[in-house]
Amino acid sequence: MDPAAGDRKPCPEAGSPSFHRRGGELWCDGVRVADLAARHGTPLYVYSWAAIAERVGRLRLAFGADALLCYAVKANS
């Protein structure tokens, strides 16, 4: 368990609980977004693996395990 988890504040404008604020900074899946920007530069698209997996799970429930899911990640939000 993440010791800083109690400091997490939802970020409703992000559309996913995987994005949250901690100590006034934006985080995604336990990674500080500012660190990603410093490493990869900006502009930068940041996607949450947890959010994508959750949405794929919903589609699997709706269409069945044998359905071929083809989906553009940019449309995932």
WOGI-V554426 format. One record per pair of residues at least 4 apart in sequence whose ideal C-beta (glycine too) atoms are under 7 Angstrom apart, sorted by the first residue. I is the first residue (numbers start at 1). J is the second residue. If there is no record, write none. Layout:
# WOGI-V554426
I_J / I_J
This chain:
# WOGI-V554426
1_5 / 2_30 / 4_22 / 7_22 / 7_23 / 8_20 / 8_22 / 9_20 / 9_21 / 10_17 / 10_20 / 11_19 / 11_20 / 11_21 / 11_26 / 14_19 / 15_77 / 16_48 / 16_51 / 18_28 / 18_29 / 18_48 / 18_50 / 18_51 / 19_26 / 19_28 / 19_48 / 20_27 / 21_25 / 21_26 / 22_27 / 25_32 / 25_34 / 26_33 / 27_31 / 27_32 / 27_33 / 28_33 / 28_46 / 28_48 / 29_48 / 29_49 / 29_50 / 31_35 / 31_36 / 33_37 / 33_46 / 34_38 / 35_39 / 36_40 / 36_44 / 36_46 / 37_42 / 37_44 / 40_44 / 47_52 / 47_73 / 47_76 / 48_52 / 49_53 / 50_54 / 51_55 / 52_56 / 52_76 / 53_57 / 54_58 / 55_59 / 55_76 / 56_60 / 56_69 / 57_61 / 58_62 / 59_63 / 59_69 / 60_65 / 63_67 / 71_75 / 71_76
